[in-house]
Amino acid sequence: MTGTTAKAAAPSAPAVRDPRRRGTELTLIVLAVLLAVFGYCAVGIGRSGSLPPDAAGYGAGLGVLALVAHGAVRFRAPYADPLLLPIAVLLNGVGLVLIYRLDLETPRDPAAPAQLIWSTLGVGLFIGVIVLLRDHRVLQRYAYLSVVAALVLMIVPIFFPAVNGARIWIRFGGFSLQPGEFAKVLLAVFFASYLAANRNALAYTGRRIWRLQLPTGRVLGPIVAIWLLSVVVLVLERDLGTSLLFFGLFVILLYVATGRTGWIAVGLLLAAVGAFAVGWLEPHVHGRVQDWWHPFASIDAGQGPNQIAQSLFAFAAGGMFGTGLGLGHSTLIGFAAKSDFILATAGEELGLAGLSALFLLYGLLVERGFRAGLTLRDPFGRLLAIGLASIVALQEFVIAGGVTGLIPLTGMAMPFLAQGGSSVVTNWIIVALLIRVSDSARRQDDEGASE
């Protein structure tokens, strides 16, 4: 009787939680696809009062791509963060909607079909990374191969004609490619690998100047040389947006690897000096700085609004809730409405509420990347995840700051939203790598909890 009573009084085993949450991911993906299809239909109703004839095909195509990507994550990265893929699907879907809406104003220059093809290629590479890369630590073996490939990709566009003042494109026939988009991922792999291997030497060796611990030249020299070479090449190409991104990526990872806040101060000082020098000496950049200082100068001169002024007018016209999809006039911005200034279309037609929702999606994507990195125990994975998430954050800041007049405009593509095949493919690769890292991080937590 006593034994029976003891057994009955013994506490029951706690319920085992399911850390995978693939069902949550699937539900969010379906919601993301429905929101994108709703936006596509809203454009048709706003423009012509009827649904677009290919709305069902658009929804089916986006849904199939999303479900196939979900299947790859479910079977190859079952512990991955359930928010990363749905956020990417929603941002990519909204981007296709905005580009389609702008295509209606420029029927002779459609961009949505090509963007859909590039998005399909991006999802294909996303699946390839998830299936073939079983452990993110494998990338650490190819650090120096990555940096060589990145430098080659950045140098090649110098030999091609400039487009809109910048030599960042490879064009032949009707095909164009922006190699710098792929170079940023390769440089993130190199920076993460090198800093992970030398983090102790960077943090605890060398001379102390005031409050900053400077590492020895033998340790810091190689990575600084690679960074300087990258920036010099990009300055020659007049691709200052990517130069700023690489500089920010380098400083952030150096700070994360060493834990020295002095690197942030040094980075900001060097960025300010470099920006002043380039903005004063380079005519193309100097013109953009002048437009930033005096966005309405062209109006005062009787020449009409320039791109920055027209972008500001678009944001102002949007108000709190926007004019409605298809009912704005952001195409007055001109040739860059689908690329650099696509955020102005979102601001005008979705309003401050819609724009805030987009920024929250980007913020959540970055936060989940940071969380995955900070959870990992291996230094390379931590730095890689934070570096990739920082790329998205820096791009968002540089582009949003430029089109809203916060900082001088630099030519870059808003992740997933803007027209640009190289950009959308690269961003899908970034999301795939973040999913692979988050799978390792969450699997590590689950195994630790079960011990």
N, C-alpha and C positions, 0 to 999 in steps of 0.2 A: 504494500500500500504506500509506504514511504517513497519507494522508487518511482511509483506511478505519479505520486503527487509532485515529486521533484521534476519529473519530465514535463508535467503539465505546467509547472511554474517557470520552466526555462524560457528565456526570451526568444522569440522567433527571429530568424535571420532577417536582416534588413532587406527590403526589396532592392534588387539590382537595377540601377538606372541604365537606360540605354543612351550612351554618349554620342551615338552616331547621328541621330536626328535627320536622317535622309528623307523621312516623310515630311518634316518641316520644310526642308529644301524644296521638295517637289511641289508643295502647296504654294510656296512663295514664287516659284518659277511660273506656275499656272497664273497666279495673280499678275506677275510682271508681264507675261504675254498678253493677258486680257487688257491691261492698262495701255500697252503699246497699240493694240488693235483698236481700242476705244479712241486713242489719239488720232490714229489713221482715219477712222470714220469721221471724227470731228472735223478734220481738215476738209474732207469732201463735202460735208454738210455746210460748213462755213463758207466754202467757195461757190458751190453750185446748188445747195439745198438737197442733195441726194448722196447716198452712200457711194464711195468709190467702187467701180465695177470689180476691181481686183482685191477688195478688202479680205475676202475669204482666203484667197491665195496667199496674201501677205501674212495673215494670221497663221495659216497652216505651215508656211515655210519657216517663220520664226519659231513656231511651236515645235516643229520637228527638230530644228537645230538645238533648241534648248533641252528637249527631252533626250536627245542623243548625248549631249554634253553631261546631262544629269546621270544617264546610265553609266558613262565612263567613270564619273566620280563615285557613284554608288558601289561599283565593283572593284575599282582600283584605289580609291582614297576614301574608304567608308567613314573615317573619323574626321574628315575635313570640316571646316567651319561651314555651317549651312547657309550663311548669308552671302558669301562671296559670289557664288555663281548667280543667284537671283538678282543681285545688284548689277552685275555685268550685263545680264540679259535685259534688264529694264533700261539701263543707260544706252545700250546699243539700240534697243527698240525705239526709244525716244529720239535718238539721233537720226535713225532712218525716217521717222515721221517728220522731223524738222527739215531734213534735206528734201524729202518728197514735197513738202509744203513750198519750199523755195523753188523747186523745179517747176512748179505751176506758173511761176513768174518768168522763168527762162526756159520755155519748151524746146528751144534749139540747143540747149546745153544741159541735158539731164545728167544728174549725178547719182540719184538714188539707185538705179540698177547696178552701176559699178560698185557702189558702196555695199550693196547687198552681197555681191560676189566676193568682195574683200572680207566682209563679215563672215561669210561661209568658210572662206579659207582660214580666217582667224580661229573659228570654232574647230576646224579640222586640226590646226596646229595645237590648239588647246587640248583636244582629245589625245593627240600624239604625245604631248608632254606628260599628260596624266598616265597614259598607258605604258610608255617606254621608260620614263624616269621614275623608278621605284623608290629611290632614296635621293634627297636633294644633296646629300654630302658628296655624291659622285661628281658634282660640278666643281668641287674644290680641286680636283685633280687637273682640271683644264684651265686654271687661272691664267697662265701666261699665254696659252693658245687663245683665250678669250680676249685678252688685251691686244694681241697682235691683230686678230680679226677685227676688233673694234677700230683700231687705228687705220687699217686698210679701208674699212667701210667709210670712215670720215674723210680720207684723203681722195678717194676716187671722184667725188663730185667736183673737185677743183678743176678737173679736166673737161667739164661740161659747161655749156653756156649758162650764165646767170639767169634766174627767173625772179622777177620782181625785186631785183637788187641783191639776191642771195644765191650762192652756188651750193645748194643743198640737194639738188635733184639729179637723178640719172634719167635721161629721157632718150628713147630711141623708138621711132615709129609712133604708135599711139600709146605706148607703155611708159609709165613713169614710176620711179621708186625713190624714196627718201632713206638712204642707208643710215643716217644718223639716228633714226628711230630704233633700229636694231642694235646700234652701237651702245646705246644707253643701258640696255640689259646686260650686254657683255661686260661693260665697265663696272656695273654693279656687282657682277660675279667676281671680277678681279679685285676690286676694292675690298669686298667682304672677305675673300680668301687671304689676301695679303695682310689685312689688318687683324684678322683672327689669328694668323700665325705669328704676328709680331706685336700683339697688343701689350704684353708685359714690357717689352723693350721700349715701346712708344710711351708708356705711362711712367716708367720708373728709372729710365736711364737718361744721360745727357746733362745739360746745364740748366740751371734755374735762372731765369731772367724775370725779376719782379715776382709775380705769382704764377708765371707760366713755366712749366717744365718742358724744355725743348729736348727732344730725343737726339741721338747722334745722327750725323749725316748719313752714315752707313745704313741706318734703319729707315729714316724718313726720306732719304734721297730718291730711291727708286720710284716710290709712289708719287712723290711731288713731281718728278721728271715726267712721268706718264700723264699726270694731270695737266702740267704746263703744256706739254706737247698737244694734248687734246684741245685745250683752250686756244692755243695759237692757231691750230688748223681751223677751228670753228670761226675764229676772228677773221682769218683770211677768206673764209667762205661767207662772212657777214651773217653768220647764224648765231646772233648774240643770245637768243632765247635759249638755245641748247647749251651755249657756253655757261649761262647763268645756272641752268639746271645741273650741269656737271659740277660746277663749283659748289653749289648747295649740297649736292649728294656727297661730295668729298668731305666737306666740313661736318656734315651730320654724322657720317660713318666714323670719322676720326673722333668726334666727341663721344659717340656711343662706345667705341672700342676702348678709349682711354678713361672716360669719365671725367675729363678735364674741361670745365666750363670755359677756361681761357681760350680754347680753340674757337668757341662761338664768337667771342669778342674779336679775335684776330681775323676770323672769316668775314665778319661784318665790316671791319675796317678795310680789309683788302678788297672786298666787293665794292665798297663805296669809292675807293681810290680808282679801281679799274673802271667802274662805270663812268666816273667823271672824266677819266682820260679818254676812253673810247667815245663817249658822247660828245666830247669837245673836238676830237681830232678826226673822227670818221664822219664824212659828210652824210652818208645814208642814215647813220644813227643820230647824228646831230639834227637832221630834219625831223626825225620822230620825237626827239626831245623838245624841239620847238613846238611841234603840234601838241605835245602834252602840256607844255606851259601855257600855250595860247590856243585852245581847241576851237575858239570861235573867230580866230583872226581872219580866216578865209571868208567868213560871212561879212565881217566888217569891211573887207576889201572888195566886196561885191562879187566874189567868185563862188558863192554858195557854200554849203556846209561840206567840210571834209569828212573822212570816214569816222574819226573820233567824235566829231560833233553830231553826225547822224546817228552814231551808236548811242550817245547820251540822249538824243531825242527819242530814240526807240525805247530805252529804259523808262524815260519819263512818261511816255504815252501808255506804257503798260499798267501803271498804277499798282493797286494792290492785287487785283485778280486778273489782269490782262485783258486784251481786246478779244481774245478767243482765237483758237488755232485757225489759221487761214485768213484772218481779218486784219493783220498788221501790215506795215509798210517798211519793214526792215530791209527789203531788197534795194531801197534807195542807197544803202551803204555802198553797193557796187560789187566789184569782182570778188571780194573776200567774204561775202555774206554767208557762204556755205562753209567756210573754213575758219579763218581767224575770228570772225564776228558772229558766229552762229549763236553765241550766248545772247547777243542782242535780240535775236528772233525769239528765243525762249523768254527773255525778260519782257518783251513787248506783248507777246501773245499769251503767256502764262502768268505774267505779273510777278510781283514780289513774292506771292505765296508759292507759285510754281518754281521760281528761281531758288527760293529757300529750300524747297523740297529737293531740288537737284543738288544743291550744296550739301544738304544733309546726307544724301546718298554717297557723295564723294567722301564726306567726312567719315561715314560709317565704314566705307571700303578701306580707307586709310587706317582707321582705328582697329579694324579686325586684323589687318596686316601687322600693325605694331603689336597687338596682343599675341598673335601667333609667334612672332619673333621673341618677345620678352619671356614667353613661357618656355621656350626651348632651352636645353642645357648646353648644346654645342654652340660655340661662339660663331662659327661660320653661318649656321642656319639663322641665328639671331640677327647677325649683320645683314645677311641676304634679304630676309623678310623686311627689316626696317628700311633697307636701301630701296627695295622695290616699291614699298608703300610710300616712301619719301618722293620717289619719282612722280607718282600720281599726284601727291600733295603739291609739289613744286610746280608741276605743269598747271594744275588748277589755279594756283595763286598767280602765276605769271600771266596766264591768259585772262582770267577774270579781272585782275588788277589792270591789265592793259586796256581792255574794252570798256571798263567803267571809269577810266581816267585816274586810277589810283597810282599807277606807275607808267612809265613810257611803254608804248606798245612794242612787243616783240613777236615775230611770226612763229607761232606754235599751234598745235592742234589740241583742242579740248578733248580729253580722253573719252573715246566712244561716241561723242556727240558730233564732232566736226567731220567734214569731208576729208578723206585721206586714207588710202588703203594701207600704207605702211604703218600709220598710227594705230588703226583699229586692230591690225594683226599683232603688232607689238603689245598692245594692251591686253589682248586675249592671252598672250604668252605670259605676261606679268601675272594675270589672275591665276593661270594654271600653276605657276611656280608658288604663288601664295597659298593655293589650295594644297599643293604637295607639302609645303612647310607646315601648314596648319594641321594636316593629317598626322604628321609626325608629332607635333606638339600635343594634340588632343589624345593621341594614342599613348604617348608618354604619361600624360596625366592619368589616364584610365588604368594603365598598368601599375602606376604608383599607388593609386587608390585601392587597387585590389590586393596589394601585398600586405 
